């Protein structure tokens, strides 16, 4: 586990907001088009919103051929989107701040919201959304209104509401390179005077552009589709209800990897008949012994109520249920050698269920605009990961340890520890990890805008968030070699005991004292040799330590310490109060200047990967503190 509690203060620099998104000319008169945003969770114009926000309209999205959220980086300054070894491992960074998406226990620092509903993992935000109204990208800490996991910024996607006036629709077909076919369609219109609907769908398929020279499918392909339906009920001028359901499916072979350097293991790969593209960082081809699998499905249902008590007070409720199922299996040796089991080469099977509920009460007076709100978040994460050795891994290890397949130092080590030949790092051995996380969070927030007159507005906001996580991690290691302690401590409670390797080396070194077999490593024999040749034991131990150090590089699937345990109880509970202070001034009708400071909050995260430990020595130290056996 590691704790990431982020408080970031937006530097008090003056930002100039120029509301110049579109210009129309009518008889020589230049007219600025007004853009409406909801960045502050209330409807206002871009000119009236003193936040570092970029707004991309539906027209801009269409003209720029934006297919999904990750393409926004081409239109939005300071937004960067990276996709790593799988489709779901997509990272959003704003102003360079963000974190990885390949660990289900580590939540993002850039919050993504679609129609006010939080997408807790980036994989659930990659839908090809048709019929968009606009996308807003907020830069800097936004925890006051959006709670946890918005410490770097927010991406807010707003789709078009169903119409109660007329029926409209659209359809498009796009054909591109690599046989890409994109189909999008939507229909929108009234069912009655008070009920509207919309239905949209998309299909996006493209061949891969990264050739697998081992004969498998090309990587980098696209294969995704999605549907989205909405119902809008407006029985009166005071009440509006919006129900949204969506489903998206991704099944792709992603992504190709280039080798920056052909290291010392390249020759071993080729000796086994495998191959790779060496020293070619921009290669669009490689060797894979199986095609990677990247599959995930995401679906959700949300209900939003907006009720106007009068002309100045509105109650908003947004309830949402979301599911994300993700399955990845990647050939992480990136060669055509069968080093890993194709069924579990680098397996990740994740299921995430999320429930969110938000209440907001907003209103205004002659001199103020205010908002009170509460937010509830509940999430369950179930994950299974694993990596198992393939048919050629043992032969690969034999070569790396200076031997040939079937005859290396590993064979002699197996005999020392009483194992049959071929036991170490055999096919099917490895690690299988199962982890769970239950995450519950609540937030209470408030914000008020005070009109100071003379075009000046003071904004004050505060948010209290409490987040609690309960986590379990259970790892089963069947890698016999990684489970073997090659360097067991020769000193236990002050008594010196020889290790297996020390004993073997000692016997070989003492052949001159007791030919032809040498002396067994008993305490009496060790003392005798030291009396005759002082320093012999130290020299033997130094050589053994060097040899063990080389072998330990092959013990990279060492057993994890599961939690809860004596060091980690599997529970974290964090709370924080974040705030915003902002002074805005309308210089004129088109220029707004503001001075802003704010803080952000990111709760503790848990590492739900096979690198999650404490090390056994940490657990032993904690046991020592509790029972004090070291004092005896």
Protein Blocks (a to p, Z undefined) as FASTA:
>chain_A
ZZdddddddddbddddddffbccdeehiacddddddfklopacdfklmccddddddfklm
mmnopablmlmmmmmghiacdddfbfklccddeehiacdfkbfklccfbdcdeehiacfb
fklmmcccehifbdcddedjfklmnoghilnbccddddddddfkbccddddddddehhia
cddddddddfbfkbccdddddddddddfbdcfkopacehiacdddddddddddfbfkbcc
ddddddddddddddddddfbdcfklmmmmmnopacdehilkbcbdcdfbdcddddddddd
dddddddfblmbccddddddddddddddddfkopabdfbcfklmbgcddddddddddddd
ddddfkbccddddddddddddddddddddfklmmmmmmmnopaehiafklmmmmmnopae
hklopehiacddddddddddddddddddddebjhiacdddddddddddddddddddfbfk
lmpcfkbcfbgghiacddfklmmmmmmmmmmmmcckbpadbfklmmmmmmmmghklmmmm
mmmmmmmmmmmmmmmmcccdddddfkbgoiacdddddddddddddfblmbccdddddddd
ddddddfbfkbccdfklmmmmmmmmnommmZZ
